[in-house]
């Protein structure tokens, strides 16, 4: 992740050493199975990166994305998760018509920041994007070619 960005993790200022242990669990099949994977929300607003992460199942209840604490702007926000199998789903809530102007490039940068954030904090999984994430990237023309993994998004 861009070192000049301040990180807010689950609503609180955080350093890499705070989130690295959780990011490393994204690659552990046993941990992923025990918590049903993770839900994620990520956005960059100005010089601040926001990351919200929760186990999909907490205390026998399903977690919801709206419970994650991320920044003030919800237009350029990725939501999704890490599945029990280790796959990644990262989607945005913007229609194709709304992708005009800078929002498409903001989303592209957000995917890149998300990949950087994961890899710089110990993520060693394959990062394979699910079919709906790839289809959304393709239809929105955020990237061509469409990446197979979160790590394949070409940097311009």
N, C-alpha and C positions, 0 to 999 in steps of 0.2 A: 504494500500500500504506500502511496505517496507519504513520505515522512513528514511533510508539512501539514498533514491533516491531523486534527485533534480527534481522538476516538472516544465516542460515547457508547458504552456497552450496557445494554439492558437499563438504559436511563441514567447511568452514572459514568463519570469520567473514568477512563481505564487506560492502562498501559498494556503492552504486548504480553508481559508476564502474567497478567490477569486473565487474558482470554486464551492464551496458548494451550493450557490444559484441556479446556473444553473443545477447542478446535481439533486437537489430537484425538478426542473421542469420536469424532466424525468418521474415523477410519477403523474403528474397533467394531467388528461384527457383533461381539457379545454385548457391548454397551448399546449399540444401535437396536438390537433385538429387545434388550431389557426396558428401553424407554420408548420403543416404537418409532425411533428416528428423532429428528428435531424439526421444529418449525423455525423459519428465519424471516426477518425483515431487514432490509438494508437500504440506506440512502446516504447521499452526500449533499450537504446544504452548506454552501460557502466553503469555509475551510474546516468543516467538521464532518466526520464520517460517523454515521449512526448504525449500530448493529444490534438487533434484538434476536435472541436465541432462547428457545425453551424446549425441553423434551416434549415430544408429541403427546405422550401420556404422563401425567403427573398426578400422583395420589389416586390412580384409577380413573381419572377424568381426562378427556381430550382437551388439549390446549388450543387456543384460538389466536390467529394473527393479530386481532385487534387488541389483545392483551400485551403485545410486545411494544416496548417503548422505543420509538424512533423519532426522528426530527419533525419539525413543523410542516414541511412541504410534502404532501402525499402524492403529488403528480409524478415525480421521478422517484418512485420507490419500488424496489423489487421485493416480492414476497414469495415464499415457497418453503422448501425444506430439504432435508437429507433423509432419504428413505431408509428403511430397515436394510435394504440391499446395498446401500451406499450411493444410490443415484441422487442426482441433484435436480430439483425443480426450482426455477427462478422465473417468476412471471411479473408483469407489470399490469396495472389497471388503467390502461389508456387505450382508447380506440384508435384505429388506423388513421382516422381523420384528425385526431388530436396530435399526431406525430409531426405536424408541420413545425417549422421553426427550429429552435434549439433542443426541444424535448427528446428527439431521436438521438442526437449526439450525447445528451445528458444520460440517457439510458445506456447507451453504448459504453460511456465512461464508467457508469455505475457497475456494469457487468465486469469491466476490467478491474475496477477498485475491489469488487467482491472477490475476484480470483486472487488478486494480490494480497488482500487481507487474509484469506485462507492459507495460501502457500507460505507467506512470511510468518505465520503463526503455527506452523507445524503440520498443516494438512498434507498428507501424502497419498491420498486416494486418487482414483482415476478421474473423478469429477465429471462423470458422464451425465450430460443433460438429458432429461426425459424428452419424449417426443413432443409434448405440448410446448415445452420451453423452446425447443429447436424450431417448431412450426411458428411460434410467435415471433421469434427473431427473424425467420425467413419472411413472413408476411409483412412485418413492419419495416423490413429492409434495413435493420440495424446493422447487419453484417452480411457480407458476401465474400467468401463462402460462409454458409451456416456452420458454426462450430459444433463438433460432436461433444466436446467437453467444455467446461467453464474455463479451462486453461488454454483452449484453442482460439479464443477470440482474438483476431489480429489487431495489433496496436498500430495505429496510423502514425 
